Amino acid sequence: MKNVADIYALSPMQELMLFHAKTTEHTDDVLFNQIVYEIKGGLDTDAYRRAWQLMVDRHSALRTLFVWQDGKDPLQVVREQVALPWAEHDWRELSATEQEQELDQLLAADRAKGFDLLQAPLMRINLVRLDDRDYWLVWSSHHLIIDRWCIGILFGELKDAYEAYNASALPPLAPAPRYSDYIAWLARQDKIELHAYWNAVLRDTQARPLALRSATEDVSAVVDSVEIMLEGDDWAKLRQFALDKNLTPSTLIIATWALILGTATGVDDSILGLTVSGRPAGLARVEQTVGCFINNVPLRVALDRDRPLTAWLQEVQENQLSLKSYEYASIAQIQSWSGLKTKGPLFDTLLVLQSPVQVAEPADLTVRFYRGGMQTGYPISLGAIPAKDSLRLVLSYDQQRVPEELIEQMVSSLQ
């Protein structure tokens, strides 16, 4: 096979993603990521395009395609070289309203096009010129190759590369770490210990699923969301409480969500889905590696109403910390190892604890998030972004499956 740099296995999470992607229409694929950024300033579009192409040249994940055959394990194939699909649009003659309308049409057409998993790269760029110093960057990618953590990595390198090309210099970037190092790391892990951990954590759980409506196969999910902001003295007091008790703000969010799920299901035993970075601390340069590490794992929280609050919160935190050594297992593996006989999913809600994404800006340019993002595919998800001065909570839900009264109850309880 020509133009091949490497071939290796998929991570357990990638295998699940691939199965989902193969059985889903492009327009319904929650693994299709589409983000729009606003760029202001004297952008050199040629230098910017070269900088994006360099990202593809540097990072193996961005040159990866996927192959599969019945009865055999799927593989990911890294191309030696591949051109980044790049399109430029000039909308300077349109009004602001017309530009927004054109953007809606561009995003819809881009999503409908989807990605052919047999072709690399699984990423493309549309650059829209709005006036002489305003642009929209439409960045589409497939979740099989990158996760949210990669945004900060890529924009940091883009800044350095763009500034170098703008100055007719070579970008001062060290060779990038390879995603295949993570696949090799996975192969070295003790599966017996992994099995034992998840079996012990989930054994004899009494947790129940939420009372949700069944999905209608011929009706696409309609996702709505409610945003809650906690600011000022309320958030300051909670942060100080956590500090005094040696707790993290994330622990308070997890505990709150577990209490809400316990109330909604009527059982003092909750299993909530938790999104984790999946980047093992023992893997060299993992924080600079571009690839799909993110994972969704179950976190069991028992509500012992006879225990002092602080002791219970500390136990919640300890359980979350102990999970980090075993968070790379896929949900399919975890469910098979749990000993539970349920045929349904282990959890139907997902808690996503996020840090604000830092988008590095080249000199004389401002880059701001405009719209879009990465989806979860779960009936209910809670995104939480704790900061120094505020806590932003976004409760997203599938209107087809989730009763409105349940969301109203959850919003009231969160507040």
Backbone torsions as a table, in degrees:
resi	resn	phi	psi	omega
1	MET	NA	129.0	-177.8
2	LYS	-84.2	160.5	175.6
3	ASN	55.8	45.8	179.3
4	VAL	-123.0	124.6	178.9
5	ALA	-96.5	-30.3	-176.5
6	ASP	-165.3	156.0	175.1
7	ILE	-140.0	130.5	178.5
8	TYR	-156.9	173.8	-175.8
9	ALA	-72.5	172.7	175.2
10	LEU	-95.5	155.6	169.8
11	SER	-72.5	160.8	177.0
12	PRO	-55.6	-40.0	179.2
13	MET	-66.7	-39.5	177.9
14	GLN	-62.9	-37.0	178.6
15	GLU	-61.2	-42.2	177.4
16	LEU	-65.6	-41.8	178.7
17	MET	-62.3	-41.5	-179.5
18	LEU	-63.2	-43.1	177.7
19	PHE	-58.8	-44.6	179.6
20	HIS	-63.6	-45.7	-176.6
21	ALA	-63.5	-35.5	-178.8
22	LYS	-70.9	-22.8	-174.4
23	THR	-109.5	13.8	-175.6
24	THR	-125.9	140.0	174.4
25	GLU	-67.4	149.8	-178.3
26	HIS	-52.4	-44.5	-173.2
27	THR	-69.9	-19.1	-179.5
28	ASP	-105.7	6.5	-173.2
29	ASP	-78.4	107.8	-179.8
30	VAL	-72.1	-7.9	177.8
31	LEU	-87.3	-2.7	176.1
32	PHE	-85.3	111.6	-177.6
33	ASN	-99.1	134.1	-175.9
34	GLN	-141.4	113.3	-177.0
35	ILE	-126.6	138.2	178.3
36	VAL	-113.9	128.8	174.9
37	TYR	-115.9	148.3	175.4
38	GLU	-100.8	125.8	179.3
39	ILE	-114.8	128.6	178.7
40	LYS	-123.0	136.2	178.9
41	GLY	132.6	-178.1	-179.4
42	GLY	-81.9	75.8	-175.6
43	LEU	-72.3	126.8	170.6
44	ASP	-87.6	101.1	-172.1
45	THR	-66.5	-32.6	178.5
46	ASP	-66.7	-44.3	178.4
47	ALA	-65.3	-36.8	-179.5
48	TYR	-68.1	-39.5	177.6
49	ARG	-64.9	-42.0	177.8
50	ARG	-61.3	-38.4	-179.9
51	ALA	-65.4	-41.7	177.4
52	TRP	-65.9	-40.6	177.8
53	GLN	-62.8	-35.7	177.5
54	LEU	-62.4	-36.3	176.7
55	MET	-58.9	-42.3	178.5
56	VAL	-66.3	-41.6	179.9
57	ASP	-64.5	-34.9	-174.6
58	ARG	-79.5	-40.8	-168.1
59	HIS	-105.1	119.3	-175.9
60	SER	-59.7	-35.5	-178.5
61	ALA	-60.3	-30.2	-177.6
62	LEU	-81.3	-3.7	176.4
63	ARG	-116.1	21.9	-171.4
64	THR	-100.7	140.3	170.5
65	LEU	-123.9	172.4	-175.3
66	PHE	-128.7	137.0	178.6
67	VAL	-126.7	149.6	179.9
68	TRP	-153.0	157.7	-179.7
69	GLN	-150.7	140.0	-178.0
70	ASP	-55.4	132.6	177.6
71	GLY	84.9	-2.5	-179.6
72	LYS	-127.3	153.4	178.5
73	ASP	-68.8	138.2	177.7
74	PRO	-67.9	159.3	-179.5
75	LEU	-132.7	155.2	170.2
76	GLN	-110.9	134.8	-174.9
77	VAL	-115.7	125.8	-179.8
78	VAL	-98.9	122.2	176.3
79	ARG	-74.8	148.1	175.2
80	GLU	-68.4	-44.4	179.4
81	GLN	-140.4	143.9	176.6
82	VAL	-157.2	142.8	180.0
83	ALA	-89.9	134.4	177.7
84	LEU	-75.9	122.4	175.3
85	PRO	-60.9	125.8	-172.9
86	TRP	-139.3	127.3	177.8
87	ALA	-131.7	140.3	178.4
88	GLU	-117.5	141.3	-177.7
89	HIS	-129.7	138.7	179.3
90	ASP	-114.1	107.5	-178.4
91	TRP	-113.8	27.0	-175.6
92	ARG	-65.8	-25.0	-178.3
93	GLU	-85.0	-4.5	-178.4
94	LEU	-92.2	152.9	173.9
95	SER	-73.2	167.1	179.2
96	ALA	-59.2	-39.8	178.9
97	THR	-64.7	-44.4	179.3
98	GLU	-65.0	-35.7	178.1
99	GLN	-63.4	-42.3	177.6
100	GLU	-63.0	-40.2	178.6
101	GLN	-64.5	-42.0	178.2
102	GLU	-65.0	-36.6	178.5
103	LEU	-63.7	-43.9	177.6
104	ASP	-56.8	-43.2	-179.1
105	GLN	-68.1	-39.9	179.0
106	LEU	-62.8	-45.1	-179.2
107	LEU	-64.6	-41.0	179.7
108	ALA	-64.9	-44.3	179.6
109	ALA	-65.7	-38.7	179.5
110	ASP	-64.6	-42.9	178.5
111	ARG	-66.3	-41.5	179.9
112	ALA	-61.7	-32.5	178.6
113	LYS	-67.4	-36.4	179.1
114	GLY	61.1	-156.9	177.3
115	PHE	-133.1	141.6	170.6
116	ASP	-89.3	111.1	-174.6
117	LEU	-65.7	-13.2	178.1
118	LEU	-87.4	-0.5	-178.2
119	GLN	-124.5	133.3	175.0
120	ALA	-104.6	148.7	3.4
121	PRO	-89.7	156.6	176.4
122	LEU	-91.7	55.0	-175.5
123	MET	-163.2	148.4	175.6
124	ARG	-157.1	161.9	-176.2
125	ILE	-127.3	135.9	166.6
126	ASN	-120.1	123.6	179.1
127	LEU	-110.6	119.8	-175.3
128	VAL	-110.1	124.9	177.0
129	ARG	-93.3	120.7	-177.7
130	LEU	-95.6	-39.5	170.1
131	ASP	-155.5	-163.9	-172.4
132	ASP	-65.2	-24.1	-176.8
133	ARG	-133.3	20.8	179.3
134	ASP	-132.7	134.2	-178.2
135	TYR	-139.6	156.7	164.3
136	TRP	-112.7	131.0	172.9
137	LEU	-103.4	115.3	178.0
138	VAL	-102.8	111.3	-174.8
139	TRP	-112.9	114.3	179.1
140	SER	-113.1	138.9	179.9
141	SER	-154.4	166.1	177.1
142	HIS	-103.0	139.6	-176.5
143	HIS	-64.3	-17.4	177.5
144	LEU	-61.8	-25.4	-174.3
145	ILE	-108.7	-23.6	-179.6
146	ILE	-144.5	158.5	174.2
147	ASP	-124.5	-177.1	-173.8
148	ARG	-60.9	-34.8	-179.4
149	TRP	-58.3	-32.6	-175.6
150	CYS	-66.0	-22.4	-177.9
151	ILE	-58.5	-48.5	-179.9
152	GLY	-64.2	-39.3	178.7
153	ILE	-60.8	-50.7	-174.2
154	LEU	-67.4	-42.2	-179.3
155	PHE	-69.2	-30.3	174.3
156	GLY	-64.1	-44.5	178.7
157	GLU	-71.9	-35.4	177.5
158	LEU	-59.1	-41.6	178.8
159	LYS	-57.2	-51.3	-178.2
160	ASP	-64.0	-41.5	-178.5
161	ALA	-67.8	-44.3	-179.3
162	TYR	-62.5	-45.4	-179.5
163	GLU	-63.1	-37.2	178.7
164	ALA	-66.9	-47.9	-179.6
165	TYR	-63.3	-35.4	178.1
166	ASN	-63.5	-27.9	-179.6
167	ALA	-100.4	14.5	-179.5
168	SER	56.3	40.8	180.0
169	ALA	-124.1	169.2	175.9
170	LEU	-86.4	137.1	-179.8
171	PRO	-61.9	134.9	-177.7
172	PRO	-86.0	62.1	-175.5
173	LEU	-113.7	131.2	175.4
174	ALA	-72.5	157.4	176.8
175	PRO	-53.1	140.2	-175.9
176	ALA	-80.4	144.9	173.4
177	PRO	-66.7	156.2	-175.0
178	ARG	-100.0	140.5	176.5
179	TYR	-65.6	-27.4	179.6
180	SER	-62.0	-24.0	176.5
181	ASP	-63.3	-34.0	177.3
182	TYR	-69.3	-41.8	178.2
183	ILE	-61.2	-40.5	177.0
184	ALA	-65.2	-38.7	177.4
185	TRP	-61.8	-42.8	178.3
186	LEU	-58.0	-41.6	-177.8
187	ALA	-64.4	-22.9	-178.2
188	ARG	-87.8	-6.4	-174.5
189	GLN	-79.3	152.6	-176.2
190	ASP	-81.0	104.7	-178.2
191	LYS	-69.9	-28.7	179.5
192	ILE	-66.4	-44.5	178.1
193	GLU	-65.0	-39.6	178.6
194	LEU	-61.7	-45.8	178.3
195	HIS	-59.0	-46.9	-176.8
196	ALA	-62.8	-40.1	-178.8
197	TYR	-62.3	-52.3	-175.0
198	TRP	-69.7	-31.9	176.3
199	ASN	-64.7	-42.0	-179.5
200	ALA	-68.1	-39.6	-176.9
201	VAL	-66.8	-39.6	-171.5
202	LEU	-100.9	-6.3	-176.9
203	ARG	-59.6	136.9	173.7
204	ASP	62.6	22.9	177.8
205	THR	-66.7	144.1	176.5
206	GLN	-105.5	8.9	-177.1
207	ALA	-60.3	145.5	179.6
208	ARG	-119.4	153.5	172.7
209	PRO	-74.2	161.5	174.2
210	LEU	-71.0	156.2	178.0
211	ALA	-82.4	87.9	-178.3
212	LEU	-110.3	156.5	175.5
213	ARG	-75.8	151.6	177.8
214	SER	-71.0	145.4	177.8
215	ALA	-71.1	141.7	175.9
216	THR	-94.3	121.4	-171.7
217	GLU	-60.5	-35.2	-175.2
218	ASP	-94.2	11.7	178.6
219	VAL	-123.9	123.0	180.0
220	SER	-71.9	151.4	178.5
221	ALA	-63.4	137.7	174.0
222	VAL	-113.0	107.4	-173.4
223	VAL	-94.5	127.5	174.1
224	ASP	-120.0	166.1	-178.3
225	SER	-147.6	154.7	176.1
226	VAL	-126.6	132.1	-179.1
227	GLU	-107.3	136.1	178.3
228	ILE	-126.0	130.9	177.3
229	MET	-114.8	131.2	173.6
230	LEU	-113.6	117.8	-173.1
231	GLU	-135.6	179.0	172.3
232	GLY	61.4	-141.5	-175.2
233	ASP	-63.4	-35.3	-178.6
234	ASP	-58.4	-49.5	-178.7
235	TRP	-72.5	-35.9	179.0
236	ALA	-62.2	-40.8	179.5
237	LYS	-67.1	-40.7	178.7
238	LEU	-65.7	-41.6	177.7
239	ARG	-63.3	-39.2	179.4
240	GLN	-69.3	-39.1	175.6
241	PHE	-58.8	-46.3	179.1
242	ALA	-61.3	-42.7	180.0
243	LEU	-62.8	-43.4	-178.8
244	ASP	-64.3	-30.9	-176.3
245	LYS	-101.0	11.0	-178.0
246	ASN	57.9	41.7	178.3
247	LEU	-114.7	156.9	173.5
248	THR	-93.9	153.5	173.1
249	PRO	-56.6	-32.2	178.8
250	SER	-61.5	-36.0	178.4
251	THR	-61.9	-41.5	178.5
252	LEU	-63.2	-38.8	180.0
253	ILE	-67.5	-44.8	179.2
254	ILE	-61.1	-45.9	-178.5
255	ALA	-63.7	-41.2	178.1
256	THR	-60.8	-45.9	-178.9
257	TRP	-65.3	-38.9	178.1
258	ALA	-63.7	-40.6	177.0
259	LEU	-62.5	-41.0	179.5
260	ILE	-65.1	-42.2	178.3
261	LEU	-66.7	-38.5	177.5
262	GLY	-62.1	-41.2	177.6
263	THR	-65.2	-41.6	-177.0
264	ALA	-68.4	-31.7	-177.7
265	THR	-98.9	-15.0	-179.6
266	GLY	76.3	20.0	-178.4
267	VAL	-130.5	135.0	179.8
268	ASP	-84.6	45.1	180.0
269	ASP	-153.6	109.3	-175.1
270	SER	-115.4	141.1	168.2
271	ILE	-117.8	110.5	179.0
272	LEU	-108.7	144.2	174.4
273	GLY	-76.5	136.0	-177.8
274	LEU	-129.4	126.3	175.5
275	THR	-82.1	128.6	-179.8
276	VAL	-121.7	155.8	-178.5
277	SER	-68.0	-31.5	178.2
278	GLY	71.8	8.4	-177.4
279	ARG	-93.5	107.4	-174.8
280	PRO	-68.1	133.8	-177.4
281	ALA	-62.7	-26.7	-176.5
282	GLY	-83.3	0.7	-178.5
283	LEU	-97.5	122.0	-175.8
284	ALA	-58.7	134.0	174.9
285	ARG	57.7	27.2	-177.2
286	VAL	-63.9	-29.0	-178.9
287	GLU	-74.4	-10.5	176.0
288	GLN	-108.0	6.7	-176.2
289	THR	-91.2	129.9	176.0
290	VAL	-90.8	126.9	-179.6
291	GLY	166.8	-179.5	-178.8
292	CYS	-96.7	101.6	177.3
293	PHE	-108.8	-25.5	-171.3
294	ILE	-56.5	149.0	-178.8
295	ASN	-147.4	156.7	174.2
296	ASN	-115.4	121.2	-175.3
297	VAL	-130.4	157.3	177.5
298	PRO	-81.6	139.6	171.9
299	LEU	-121.4	118.0	-178.9
300	ARG	-90.5	130.3	179.5
301	VAL	-129.5	111.7	176.7
302	ALA	-88.7	135.2	-177.8
303	LEU	-99.0	95.4	178.6
304	ASP	-93.1	99.0	-172.5
305	ARG	-74.4	-9.5	178.4
306	ASP	-89.8	-10.0	-178.2
307	ARG	-87.7	150.2	173.1
308	PRO	-59.7	146.9	-175.8
309	LEU	-56.6	-48.3	-175.8
310	THR	-61.6	-41.9	179.4
311	ALA	-62.4	-39.9	178.9
312	TRP	-67.0	-42.6	179.0
313	LEU	-63.1	-38.6	178.2
314	GLN	-65.0	-35.3	176.5
315	GLU	-67.1	-40.8	176.4
316	VAL	-58.2	-44.1	-179.8
317	GLN	-65.7	-42.5	179.1
318	GLU	-62.6	-40.0	179.0
319	ASN	-65.3	-38.8	178.0
320	GLN	-65.5	-41.5	-179.7
321	LEU	-66.5	-39.6	-179.6
322	SER	-65.8	-26.9	-179.8
323	LEU	-65.9	-27.2	-171.4
324	LYS	-59.7	-30.7	-179.4
325	SER	-75.5	-10.1	-173.9
326	TYR	-129.8	16.5	-171.9
327	GLU	-81.1	-1.4	-177.3
328	TYR	-86.3	-8.1	178.8
329	ALA	-70.3	144.7	177.7
330	SER	-77.7	159.8	-179.4
331	ILE	-64.8	-30.4	177.1
332	ALA	-65.5	-43.5	176.9
333	GLN	-62.6	-47.2	-177.4
334	ILE	-59.8	-43.1	-178.7
335	GLN	-65.9	-38.4	179.7
336	SER	-69.7	-28.5	-179.0
337	TRP	-88.8	-11.9	-171.6
338	SER	-71.4	-24.6	-175.1
339	GLY	84.2	-3.1	-180.0
340	LEU	-78.9	142.3	-176.5
341	LYS	-95.7	1.9	-180.0
342	THR	-64.5	141.8	178.2
343	LYS	-91.2	-18.9	-178.4
344	GLY	-82.0	179.0	179.2
345	PRO	-67.7	154.7	178.7
346	LEU	-67.7	-28.9	-179.8
347	PHE	-149.6	151.5	179.6
348	ASP	-120.6	8.7	172.3
349	THR	-127.8	154.6	-179.1
350	LEU	-131.6	127.8	175.6
351	LEU	-102.9	122.8	-178.0
352	VAL	-116.5	104.9	177.9
353	LEU	-88.8	117.3	-171.4
354	GLN	-119.0	147.6	165.4
355	SER	-102.1	145.6	177.8
356	PRO	-56.4	131.1	179.4
357	VAL	-71.9	126.5	178.3
358	GLN	-90.8	112.6	179.7
359	VAL	-100.3	106.4	-179.2
360	ALA	-65.9	140.6	-176.0
361	GLU	-114.7	127.4	173.2
362	PRO	-61.9	158.0	177.8
363	ALA	-56.0	137.9	176.9
364	ASP	70.8	10.2	176.2
365	LEU	-126.7	147.9	168.2
366	THR	-116.2	137.2	-179.6
367	VAL	-125.7	120.3	-177.3
368	ARG	-129.8	141.9	172.9
369	PHE	-61.5	138.0	-178.3
370	TYR	-115.2	-50.9	178.4
371	ARG	-167.3	168.5	178.2
372	GLY	94.6	-166.6	179.4
373	GLY	151.1	-163.6	-179.3
374	MET	-108.6	134.8	-175.6
375	GLN	-96.2	167.1	-179.6
376	THR	-108.5	-34.5	-178.4
377	GLY	84.0	-0.9	179.1
378	TYR	-92.4	152.1	-178.9
379	PRO	-57.1	-37.9	178.2
380	ILE	-134.8	131.4	174.3
381	SER	-135.7	144.8	178.2
382	LEU	-119.6	112.6	175.3
383	GLY	-93.8	130.9	-177.6
384	ALA	-128.5	124.4	179.3
385	ILE	-122.1	92.5	177.5
386	PRO	-80.0	134.8	176.4
387	ALA	-130.6	-179.1	-177.6
388	LYS	-64.3	-41.4	-172.1
389	ASP	-104.3	-7.1	-174.8
390	SER	-160.3	161.7	170.4
391	LEU	-123.5	120.2	178.4
392	ARG	-104.0	122.9	178.2
393	LEU	-115.8	131.3	177.1
394	VAL	-124.1	111.8	179.5
395	LEU	-96.6	109.5	-178.7
396	SER	-107.3	145.0	-175.8
397	TYR	-153.6	153.8	178.5
398	ASP	-86.8	111.8	-176.9
399	GLN	-62.3	-25.8	179.9
400	GLN	-69.0	-33.0	-171.6
401	ARG	-106.6	-25.2	-169.9
402	VAL	-105.7	120.9	177.4
403	PRO	-61.6	140.1	-177.8
404	GLU	-61.6	-35.3	-178.5
405	GLU	-66.4	-29.9	177.0
406	LEU	-67.3	-42.7	178.1
407	ILE	-64.3	-42.3	178.4
408	GLU	-60.0	-41.1	178.6
409	GLN	-64.4	-42.7	-179.3
410	MET	-66.0	-42.3	179.7
411	VAL	-62.6	-44.8	179.1
412	SER	-61.3	-42.8	-179.8
413	SER	-66.9	-40.8	177.7
414	LEU	-59.9	-45.1	-180.0
415	GLN	-63.7	NA	NA
